[in-house]
Amino acid sequence: MDSTSSIVSASSDGDKSPPTTKSMRSLAASLSALSSPSWHGALNGSQRRSTKLKEKFDLSPDNESSHRRLNMSDSGSSVSSWSQDSSLDSPVSSTELDLFLLTDSTLFFQLLQAASLNEKIAGTRSLNILVNGEPKIPKRRKKSIFSTVQCQLYAQLSSDIRTTDKLERRFELVQELLTAATHDPAIKKYFWKDYDLFRELVEDIGRYRRLRPHRPNNRADEMEYLILLESCIVSMFREAEHLPHRMSLLAANSHDMLRLLVENTSLLPHIPNHLSGNAEMEGLVDELLDTTTSLLFEILLTASEHPTFGSDLTLSHVSRFVENSAANFMPLYSKIIDRGLSVISRTVSANATLLVYTLFYVVEALSRGSRVCNEVLKSNHLEDIRYYCANPELRIIRYSPLQSLAIQKVNDLLATIRLYILALEDIQSLAIQKVL
C-alpha cells in the first residue's frame, strides 16, 4: 500500500442537478491522475491527523463539449487533469470535492490497513469452496455489549485457570476462554488487562513443551493442550490492534512478557522415544508448528504497528529476543522454512492460503531482522527456496481473499534469495580469479 492514500467524496451544491453517468465517468477519469507517480503530496512526516482540502470543479459547457479542470496543491505540489465528454446534455456549474490525505504514520490510515488485513484473514479462515468453485463466506459475528456481569464471569474464569492444576480441567477452562473470545470481542479487553493470566498461559507454553518424565504416556494430551494454549493467545492478538492494553502489557517491564513468550515458543516439543514415528504424534507436532507460526506472525505484526499505536516496541526487540534464544530458535526456524516449502510445493487450496501467508511472512521478516535466522536461510535453504517457490501464482488458487498477499510474500522472499545467490556467485568468481 502507498504511504499516502486518498479518500474522495463528491457532493453537489444547492439544488443544482446532479451529473449524468457519463459526467461521473469523466470525473473518475480526472481523479485517476491522483494515483500517478508524478504527483506526491508533501505532508509533514510527523503529522498524525488528516489534511482536508476543498476544491471546486468548474463545469462550463462549450457547445457540444464540457471541460473540467482539477487543481490541487499542498506545500507546493500540484496536479492538474483535463477530461472531455462530447455527449453531455445537462450542464452542471460546479461540484465540491472533499479530499483527505493520510500519511503512513496517521492513526486512521494504520487502522484501515489493519482492518483490511483482518477482514482478509477472517474471510480466508471461514472460506468454504462450493461445488461450482465460488467462495461462500459466513456472516461475521455481531459485537457484544460491555456489561458488569460479563466482567465478573471473566474474572471467575481467569481465577479458575490460574488455580487449577489438573490438565483435563485446565484444558476445559482454556477452551472455554477461547470460545468466549471467538464469539465475544469484549473478552479481549479483559484479557489484555489481565497480566496474571497472560503470564500463566505463557509459562504453560514453556512448561508443557518440555518432557515431563513422570508422565510420558500423557504426552499426546499435553501436545493438544499446547496447541489449544497457542491458539487461544493467537485469537487474543487477532483484531485487537485498537486495544492499548495489549501493547502496554507486552511492553511492560522492559518487554519482559514478550521476551518470555518468544523464548517459550522457540522450544521444540520433546517427544518420548516410544512415540517417535507415531502417526498421531507426528500430526500433533505438525499442527503445533503451524500454531506456533501463527503466534510468531501475530507477534511480528504487532511489533510492526508500534509507531502508530504509541509504543516503543519494534521488530528489533523481537529480533533481539530471537538472538538470545538462538540455540533453540534456529531449529524452529528451519522447521518453519521446511514446512513452508512443503506447502508451496503443491497446489495451495483457498483454506491453506492463510498458512502460506503466515509461514512466508515469518520467514521473510526474520530473515531481514535476525542475524541468526539470516545465516540459517543462507546456509541451508537457498536452492530449495529458489526451486520450490518459483511462480507461486501458478499454485495459489484465486478463490481466497489473501491470494495476492500470499503471492507477494513468497515473491518478496524469492527476491531476497536471488540477491544472496548473486552475492555468493560474485564471491566465488573473485576467489577463482585470485587463484588463476
C-alpha positions in Angstrom: 0.0 0.0 0.0 1.3 3.5 -0.8 2.4 5.7 2.0 -0.2 8.3 1.0 -3.8 7.3 0.5 -6.7 9.4 -0.6 -10.4 9.1 0.1 -12.5 11.1 -2.2 -16.2 12.1 -2.0 -18.1 14.5 -4.2 -21.3 16.4 -3.5 -23.5 18.8 -5.5 -24.1 22.4 -4.4 -27.6 23.6 -3.6 -30.4 22.4 -5.8 -28.2 22.0 -8.9 -28.9 19.0 -11.0 -26.5 16.0 -10.4 -24.0 15.0 -13.0 -25.0 12.4 -15.5 -23.5 8.9 -15.6 -21.2 10.0 -18.3 -20.2 13.0 -16.4 -19.3 10.9 -13.4 -17.3 8.6 -15.6 -15.3 11.6 -16.8 -14.9 12.8 -13.3 -13.5 9.5 -12.3 -11.1 9.8 -15.3 -9.9 13.1 -13.9 -9.4 11.7 -10.4 -7.3 8.8 -11.8 -4.4 11.3 -12.0 -4.2 11.2 -8.2 -2.6 7.8 -8.4 0.0 9.0 -10.9 3.6 8.7 -9.6 4.2 12.2 -10.9 2.2 13.7 -8.0 3.4 13.5 -4.4 1.6 15.1 -1.5 4.2 16.8 0.7 2.9 16.2 4.2 4.9 16.5 7.3 6.2 13.0 8.3 5.2 13.5 11.9 1.7 14.6 11.1 -0.9 12.5 12.9 -4.1 13.9 11.5 -5.7 14.0 8.1 -5.5 17.2 6.0 -8.7 18.3 4.3 -8.6 20.1 1.0 -11.7 21.5 -0.7 -11.5 22.4 -4.4 -14.2 23.5 -6.9 -14.8 21.8 -10.2 -15.9 24.5 -12.8 -18.1 22.7 -15.2 -18.8 25.1 -18.1 -20.2 23.5 -21.2 -18.8 24.7 -24.5 -21.2 23.9 -27.4 -21.0 20.0 -27.6 -18.2 19.5 -25.0 -17.5 20.3 -21.4 -14.1 20.7 -19.9 -13.3 20.2 -16.3 -10.1 21.1 -14.6 -9.0 19.9 -11.1 -6.2 21.8 -9.4 -4.9 20.7 -6.0 -1.9 21.9 -4.1 -0.2 21.1 -0.8 3.1 22.7 0.2 4.0 23.4 -3.4 2.9 20.2 -5.0 0.0 20.3 -7.5 -1.8 18.2 -10.1 -4.0 19.1 -13.0 -6.2 16.9 -15.1 -8.4 17.6 -18.1 -11.3 15.5 -19.3 -13.7 15.9 -22.2 -17.1 14.4 -22.8 -18.8 15.3 -26.1 -22.2 13.9 -25.2 -23.1 15.9 -22.1 -26.7 17.2 -22.4 -27.3 18.6 -18.9 -24.8 21.3 -17.8 -23.6 21.4 -14.2 -21.9 24.6 -13.0 -19.8 23.3 -10.0 -19.2 20.4 -7.8 -17.4 20.4 -4.4 -14.7 17.8 -3.7 -13.5 16.8 -0.2 -10.1 15.3 -0.3 -8.4 13.6 2.7 -4.7 12.8 2.6 -3.4 10.2 5.0 0.3 9.5 5.6 1.5 6.1 6.7 2.0 7.4 10.2 -1.6 8.5 10.5 -3.5 6.5 13.1 -6.7 6.3 10.9 -4.6 5.1 8.0 -2.9 2.3 10.0 -6.3 1.2 11.4 -7.7 1.0 7.9 -4.7 -1.2 6.9 -5.2 -3.4 10.0 -8.9 -3.7 9.3 -8.3 -4.7 5.7 -5.9 -7.4 6.7 -8.2 -8.6 9.5 -11.1 -8.9 7.0 -9.0 -10.9 4.5 -7.7 -13.3 7.3 -11.2 -13.8 8.7 -12.6 -14.3 5.2 -9.9 -16.9 4.4 -10.4 -18.8 7.7 -14.2 -19.1 7.1 -13.9 -19.8 3.4 -15.6 -22.9 2.1 -15.3 -23.8 -1.6 -18.6 -24.9 -3.2 -19.0 -27.4 -6.0 -19.1 -24.6 -8.6 -15.8 -23.2 -7.2 -17.3 -19.9 -5.8 -16.5 -18.8 -2.3 -19.1 -18.8 0.4 -18.2 -16.7 3.4 -20.5 -16.8 6.5 -21.7 -13.5 8.1 -19.4 -12.0 10.7 -20.4 -12.2 14.3 -22.1 -9.3 16.0 -20.1 -7.4 18.6 -21.3 -7.7 22.2 -22.2 -5.1 24.7 -19.9 -4.4 27.7 -21.6 -5.5 31.0 -20.7 -5.8 34.6 -21.9 -9.4 34.6 -19.6 -10.3 31.8 -16.7 -8.8 33.7 -17.5 -10.9 36.7 -17.7 -14.1 34.6 -14.4 -13.4 33.1 -12.8 -12.8 36.5 -14.1 -16.1 37.7 -12.8 -17.9 34.6 -9.4 -16.3 34.9 -9.2 -17.3 38.6 -10.2 -20.9 37.8 -7.5 -21.3 35.2 -4.8 -19.9 37.4 -5.7 -22.1 40.4 -6.3 -25.4 38.6 -3.5 -28.0 38.5 -5.3 -30.9 36.7 -4.5 -31.0 32.9 -8.0 -32.0 31.9 -9.7 -29.2 33.9 -7.2 -26.7 32.6 -7.9 -27.8 29.0 -11.6 -27.3 29.5 -11.2 -23.8 31.0 -8.8 -22.6 28.3 -11.2 -24.0 25.7 -13.9 -22.0 27.3 -11.8 -18.9 27.2 -11.0 -19.4 23.5 -14.7 -20.0 22.7 -15.7 -16.8 24.6 -13.1 -14.7 22.8 -14.1 -16.1 19.4 -17.7 -15.2 19.9 -17.3 -12.0 22.0 -14.6 -9.4 21.2 -15.1 -7.8 24.6 -13.3 -10.7 26.2 -10.1 -9.5 24.6 -10.4 -6.2 26.5 -10.4 -8.1 29.8 -7.6 -10.5 28.7 -5.1 -7.7 27.8 -5.7 -6.1 31.2 -5.1 -9.4 33.0 -1.3 -9.7 33.4 -1.5 -12.7 35.8 -3.5 -14.8 33.4 -1.3 -13.9 30.4 1.8 -14.8 32.3 0.2 -18.1 33.5 -0.6 -19.1 29.9 2.9 -18.1 28.6 4.6 -20.1 31.3 2.4 -23.1 30.5 3.7 -23.0 26.9 7.3 -23.4 28.2 6.3 -25.9 30.9 4.4 -28.3 28.5 6.9 -28.0 25.7 9.4 -29.8 28.0 9.0 -33.5 28.6 7.6 -34.5 31.9 9.4 -37.8 32.7 7.0 -38.9 35.3 4.1 -38.8 32.8 5.4 -39.9 29.4 2.2 -41.7 28.4 0.3 -38.4 28.7 2.3 -36.6 26.0 -0.4 -36.6 23.4 -2.7 -34.8 25.8 0.0 -32.3 26.6 0.5 -31.6 23.0 -3.2 -31.0 22.4 -3.1 -28.6 25.4 -0.1 -26.8 23.9 -2.0 -26.3 20.6 -5.0 -25.0 22.4 -2.9 -22.6 24.5 -1.2 -21.1 21.5 -4.5 -20.9 19.5 -6.0 -19.0 22.4 -3.2 -16.5 22.5 -3.4 -16.1 18.7 -7.1 -15.4 19.0 -6.4 -12.7 21.6 -3.9 -11.0 19.3 -6.3 -11.1 16.3 -8.3 -7.9 15.7 -7.0 -6.3 18.9 -4.8 -3.6 17.5 -7.2 -0.9 18.8 -6.8 -2.1 22.4 -4.0 0.0 24.1 -3.6 -2.5 26.9 -2.3 -5.1 24.5 0.8 -3.1 23.7 1.1 -1.9 27.3 1.2 -5.5 28.6 3.8 -6.6 26.0 6.0 -3.6 26.6 5.8 -3.7 30.5 9.0 -4.3 32.5 11.3 -3.8 29.5 9.2 -6.1 27.3 9.5 -8.9 29.8 6.3 -10.7 28.7 7.2 -10.5 25.0 10.7 -11.9 25.8 9.2 -14.8 27.8 6.7 -15.5 25.0 9.4 -15.6 22.3 11.7 -17.8 24.4 9.0 -20.3 25.3 7.6 -20.7 21.8 11.2 -21.3 20.5 11.4 -24.5 22.4 10.8 -27.6 20.2 8.5 -30.0 22.0 10.2 -33.1 23.3 8.8 -36.4 22.1 9.4 -39.6 24.1 11.3 -42.3 22.2 8.5 -44.8 22.2 6.3 -42.2 20.4 8.8 -41.4 17.6 7.3 -42.3 14.3 3.8 -42.5 15.7 1.3 -41.1 13.1 -0.9 -39.4 15.6 2.0 -37.7 17.4 3.5 -36.6 14.1 0.2 -35.0 13.2 0.2 -33.2 16.5 3.7 -31.9 16.0 2.8 -30.5 12.6 -0.3 -28.9 14.0 1.7 -27.3 16.8 4.3 -26.0 14.3 1.5 -24.3 12.3 0.0 -22.8 15.5 3.5 -21.6 16.7 4.0 -19.9 13.3 0.6 -18.2 13.6 1.7 -16.9 17.0 5.0 -15.6 15.7 3.2 -14.0 12.9 0.9 -12.1 15.3 4.0 -11.0 17.4 5.8 -9.7 14.4 2.7 -8.0 13.0 2.1 -6.3 16.4 5.7 -5.1 16.6 5.4 -3.6 13.1 2.4 -1.5 14.2 4.3 0.3 17.0 4.8 3.8 15.6 1.1 4.4 15.3 -0.2 2.8 18.5 2.1 4.7 20.8 4.7 2.1 22.0 8.4 1.8 21.7 8.0 -1.9 20.7 9.7 -2.6 17.4 10.8 -5.5 15.3 14.3 -5.1 16.7 13.0 -6.1 20.1 11.6 -9.3 18.7 14.9 -9.9 16.8 16.9 -9.4 19.9 14.9 -12.0 21.8 15.3 -14.4 19.0 19.1 -13.8 19.1 19.1 -14.5 22.8 17.3 -17.8 22.2 19.3 -18.7 19.1 20.2 -22.2 20.2 16.5 -23.1 20.4 15.2 -20.8 17.7 17.4 -21.9 14.9 16.0 -25.4 14.7 12.5 -24.0 14.9 13.2 -21.5 12.1 14.5 -24.3 9.9 11.3 -26.3 10.5 9.2 -23.3 9.6 11.1 -23.0 6.3 10.7 -26.7 5.5 7.0 -26.5 6.4 6.6 -23.6 4.0 8.4 -25.3 1.2 6.3 -28.4 1.8 3.0 -26.5 1.5 4.0 -24.3 -1.5 5.5 -27.3 -3.5 1.9 -28.4 -4.4 -1.3 -26.7 -5.3 -2.4 -24.5 -2.4 -6.1 -24.6 -1.6 -8.0 -21.5 -0.6 -8.1 -22.6 3.0 -4.3 -23.2 3.0 -3.6 -19.7 1.7 -3.5 -18.3 5.2 -1.0 -20.9 6.2 1.2 -19.9 3.2 0.9 -16.3 4.0 1.8 -16.6 7.7 4.7 -19.1 7.1 6.4 -16.9 4.5 5.7 -13.7 6.4 7.5 -15.1 9.4 10.4 -16.5 7.3 10.9 -13.3 5.3 10.5 -10.9 8.3 13.0 -12.8 10.5 15.5 -13.2 7.6 15.6 -9.4 7.5 15.6 -8.7 11.2 17.6 -11.5 12.8 21.2 -12.3 12.0 21.0 -16.0 13.1 17.9 -16.5 11.0 19.6 -14.9 8.1 22.5 -17.3 8.5 20.2 -20.3 8.7 18.4 -19.2 5.5 21.7 -18.6 3.5 23.4 -21.8 4.8 20.8 -24.4 4.3 17.8 -23.3 2.2 18.8 -21.0 -0.7 18.5 -23.5 -3.5 15.4 -25.2 -2.1 13.5 -21.9 -1.8 14.5 -20.9 -5.4 13.3 -24.2 -6.8 10.1 -24.8 -4.9 8.9 -21.2 -4.7 9.2 -20.3 -8.4 6.0 -19.0 -9.9 3.8 -19.1 -6.8 0.8 -17.6 -8.7 0.5 -20.9 -10.6 -0.1 -22.9 -7.3 -2.1 -20.5 -5.1 -5.6 -20.6 -6.4 -7.6 -17.5 -6.8 -10.6 -18.1 -4.6 -9.1 -16.6 -1.5 -9.1 -13.0 -0.1 -5.4 -13.5 0.8 -4.2 -14.8 -2.5 -2.4 -11.6 -3.7 -0.8 -11.0 -0.3 0.4 -14.6 -0.1 1.9 -14.4 -3.6 3.6 -11.1 -2.8 5.1 -12.5 0.4 6.6 -15.6 -1.5 7.9 -13.3 -4.2 9.5 -11.0 -1.6 11.4 -13.9 -0.1 12.4 -15.1 -3.6 13.8 -11.6 -4.4 15.9 -11.8 -1.2 17.1 -15.2 -2.1 18.2 -14.1 -5.6 20.3 -11.3 -4.1 22.0 -13.8 -1.7 22.8 -16.1 -4.6 24.2 -13.3 -6.8 26.4 -12.2 -3.9 27.7 -15.7 -3.4 28.4 -16.1 -7.1 30.3 -12.9 -7.1 32.4 -14.0 -4.2 33.1 -17.4 -5.9 34.1 -15.6 -9.1 36.5 -13.4 -7.3 38.1 -16.3 -5.5 38.6 -18.1 -8.8 40.2 -15.1 -10.4 42.6 -14.8 -7.5 43.6 -18.5 -7.9 44.2 -18.0 -11.6 
